[in-house]
Amino acid sequence: MELNQLPQTSQKRKKRVGRGYGSGKGGHTSGRGAKGAKARGKVALTFEGTKIKKSFLKRLPLRRGKGKLKPLKNKPVIINLKHLELLSGENLVDLESLIKVGLVEEKEARLLGVKILGDGELKKAFKVALPCSRSAEKKILKAGGQVIKKKEKKEEEIKEEKGKEEEKPKIETKKKPEKTAVKAKVKKEKVLKNE
């Protein structure tokens, strides 16, 4: 057996810093040097010196008032499936029908939009022409209804539109004479005048 293969028989105590000079374990500064921000605590990640004018925080756009920490994106007005039972006379559920019954305020609904969530049960079959959650969509289909989504333009429709554009008569514009030809004429006229 060699010295480096001997098992460890003693454990070293943890260094207890900041117990004064007499401890012999780092003195009163605890290995942080003498005074300053780093000796007293952690420096913030956003700190860029004491000059606030050039700092990162000053360069950010400032929003004032109560809702300054709220997200900028506005959420749609939420309607649950159980509220659709109030639409007894109509089969189509769209923005206009909800405003007509008074389920949503017109100004708010037009500005933010409306989304249907799946809380509650649906007994009647509705044609819904509004954005829905997955659970709401399943319940609408289960009740025998239909979810109408905004359809993207099909290739045929796009081709038809292109065909219509081609059919329009093209307005012919008079071509301006080329600059080089005009310059040549001017030179000839000057030469004739001089003669």
C-alpha positions as CSV (number, residue, x, y, z in Angstrom):
1,M,0.0,0.0,0.0
2,E,1.2,3.5,-0.8
3,L,0.6,6.8,0.9
4,N,-1.7,8.1,-1.8
5,Q,-3.9,5.0,-1.4
6,L,-4.5,5.4,2.3
7,P,-8.2,5.9,3.3
8,Q,-9.2,9.4,4.6
9,T,-9.4,9.4,8.4
10,S,-9.9,13.1,9.1
11,Q,-12.4,15.7,7.9
12,K,-11.6,19.3,7.6
13,R,-14.0,21.8,9.2
14,K,-15.9,24.3,7.1
15,K,-14.2,27.7,7.0
16,R,-16.2,30.0,9.2
17,V,-15.5,33.4,7.7
18,G,-16.3,36.8,9.2
19,R,-15.4,35.9,12.8
20,G,-12.8,38.5,13.4
21,Y,-9.0,38.6,13.1
22,G,-8.4,36.3,16.0
23,S,-10.1,33.4,14.3
24,G,-7.4,33.2,11.7
25,K,-10.1,32.3,9.1
26,G,-10.4,35.3,6.8
27,G,-10.8,38.2,9.2
28,H,-13.8,40.6,9.3
29,T,-14.0,41.2,5.5
30,S,-14.8,37.5,4.8
31,G,-12.7,37.3,1.7
32,R,-14.7,40.1,-0.1
33,G,-12.0,42.8,0.1
34,A,-12.6,46.1,1.7
35,K,-15.9,48.1,1.2
36,G,-17.9,48.7,-2.0
37,A,-21.0,47.3,-3.6
38,K,-19.6,43.8,-4.2
39,A,-18.5,43.5,-0.5
40,R,-22.0,44.3,0.7
41,G,-24.2,42.3,-1.6
42,K,-24.9,41.1,-5.1
43,V,-24.8,43.6,-8.0
44,A,-28.0,43.6,-10.1
45,L,-27.8,42.1,-13.6
46,T,-29.3,45.3,-15.1
47,F,-26.7,47.6,-13.3
48,E,-24.7,49.7,-15.8
49,G,-23.1,52.2,-13.5
50,T,-24.7,55.1,-11.6
51,K,-25.4,57.2,-14.6
52,I,-29.2,56.6,-15.1
53,K,-29.4,58.5,-18.4
54,K,-27.4,55.9,-20.3
55,S,-28.7,52.8,-18.5
56,F,-30.7,50.0,-20.0
57,L,-33.8,50.8,-17.9
58,K,-33.8,54.4,-19.2
59,R,-33.7,53.2,-22.8
60,L,-36.9,51.1,-22.3
61,P,-40.2,52.6,-23.3
62,L,-42.0,53.9,-20.3
63,R,-45.7,53.3,-19.6
64,R,-47.4,55.2,-16.8
65,G,-50.4,54.6,-14.7
66,K,-52.2,51.7,-13.1
67,G,-51.9,49.1,-15.7
68,K,-48.3,49.7,-16.7
69,L,-47.3,46.1,-15.8
70,K,-50.2,44.4,-17.6
71,P,-49.7,42.8,-21.0
72,L,-50.4,45.0,-24.0
73,K,-52.4,42.4,-25.8
74,N,-56.1,42.7,-25.2
75,K,-58.1,39.5,-24.6
76,P,-61.4,38.8,-26.3
77,V,-64.8,38.9,-24.5
78,I,-65.6,35.4,-23.2
79,I,-68.9,33.7,-23.5
80,N,-69.6,30.2,-22.2
81,L,-71.8,27.6,-23.8
82,K,-74.4,27.8,-21.1
83,H,-75.1,31.4,-22.1
84,L,-76.0,30.4,-25.6
85,E,-79.2,28.9,-24.4
86,L,-80.5,32.5,-24.2
87,L,-80.5,32.5,-28.0
88,S,-83.8,30.6,-28.3
89,G,-85.0,32.1,-31.6
90,E,-81.8,32.0,-33.6
91,N,-79.7,29.1,-35.0
92,L,-76.7,31.2,-36.1
93,V,-74.4,32.5,-33.4
94,D,-72.3,35.4,-34.5
95,L,-71.3,38.8,-33.2
96,E,-74.5,40.4,-34.4
97,S,-76.8,37.9,-32.7
98,L,-74.9,38.2,-29.4
99,I,-75.2,42.0,-29.5
100,K,-78.9,41.8,-30.4
101,V,-79.7,39.6,-27.3
102,G,-77.5,41.7,-25.1
103,L,-75.0,39.1,-24.1
104,V,-72.1,41.4,-25.0
105,E,-71.6,45.1,-25.2
106,E,-71.4,46.2,-28.9
107,K,-68.4,48.6,-28.5
108,E,-66.3,46.1,-26.5
109,A,-67.2,43.1,-28.7
110,R,-66.3,44.9,-32.0
111,L,-63.1,46.1,-30.6
112,L,-61.8,43.0,-28.9
113,G,-63.8,40.2,-30.5
114,V,-65.7,37.3,-28.8
115,K,-64.5,33.8,-28.0
116,I,-66.7,30.9,-26.9
117,L,-65.5,28.6,-24.1
118,G,-66.9,25.1,-23.1
119,D,-68.4,25.7,-19.7
120,G,-71.9,24.2,-19.4
121,E,-73.9,21.9,-21.6
122,L,-75.6,22.6,-24.9
123,K,-79.0,21.1,-25.8
124,K,-79.8,23.0,-29.0
125,A,-77.9,22.7,-32.3
126,F,-76.3,26.0,-33.2
127,K,-74.2,27.2,-36.2
128,V,-71.3,29.1,-34.5
129,A,-69.4,31.6,-36.6
130,L,-67.0,32.7,-33.8
131,P,-63.7,31.4,-32.5
132,C,-64.2,28.5,-30.0
133,S,-62.1,26.6,-27.6
134,R,-61.5,22.8,-28.3
135,S,-63.9,21.7,-25.6
136,A,-66.6,24.1,-26.8
137,E,-66.2,22.9,-30.4
138,K,-66.6,19.3,-29.3
139,K,-69.8,20.0,-27.3
140,I,-71.3,22.0,-30.2
141,L,-70.6,19.2,-32.6
142,K,-72.0,16.6,-30.1
143,A,-75.2,18.6,-29.9
144,G,-75.6,18.4,-33.7
145,G,-74.4,21.9,-34.4
146,Q,-71.7,23.3,-36.6
147,V,-68.6,25.5,-36.2
148,I,-68.1,27.8,-39.2
149,K,-64.4,28.8,-39.5
150,K,-63.0,31.5,-41.7
151,K,-62.1,29.6,-44.9
152,E,-58.9,30.5,-46.7
153,K,-59.2,31.4,-50.3
154,K,-59.0,28.3,-52.5
155,E,-56.8,28.0,-55.5
156,E,-59.8,28.2,-57.8
157,E,-61.0,31.5,-56.3
158,I,-57.5,32.9,-56.7
159,K,-57.3,31.8,-60.3
160,E,-60.7,33.4,-61.0
161,E,-59.5,36.7,-59.6
162,K,-56.4,36.6,-61.7
163,G,-58.6,35.9,-64.8
164,K,-60.7,38.9,-64.0
165,E,-57.6,41.1,-63.7
166,E,-56.4,39.9,-67.1
167,E,-59.8,40.7,-68.8
168,K,-59.6,44.3,-67.8
169,P,-58.7,46.5,-70.8
170,K,-55.2,47.9,-70.5
171,I,-54.8,51.7,-71.0
172,E,-52.1,52.5,-73.4
173,T,-49.9,55.4,-72.6
174,K,-47.8,57.4,-75.0
175,K,-44.2,56.5,-74.9
176,K,-41.9,59.3,-74.2
177,P,-39.2,59.7,-76.8
178,E,-35.8,58.4,-75.8
179,K,-33.4,61.0,-74.4
180,T,-30.6,60.1,-76.8
181,A,-32.9,60.7,-79.9
182,V,-34.0,64.1,-78.5
183,K,-30.4,65.1,-77.9
184,A,-29.4,64.2,-81.4
185,K,-32.3,66.4,-82.9
186,V,-31.2,69.3,-80.7
187,K,-27.6,69.0,-82.0
188,K,-28.7,69.0,-85.6
189,E,-30.9,72.1,-85.1
190,K,-27.9,74.0,-83.5
191,V,-25.6,73.0,-86.4
192,L,-28.2,74.2,-89.0
193,K,-28.6,77.5,-87.2
194,N,-24.9,78.2,-87.2
195,E,-24.6,77.5,-90.9
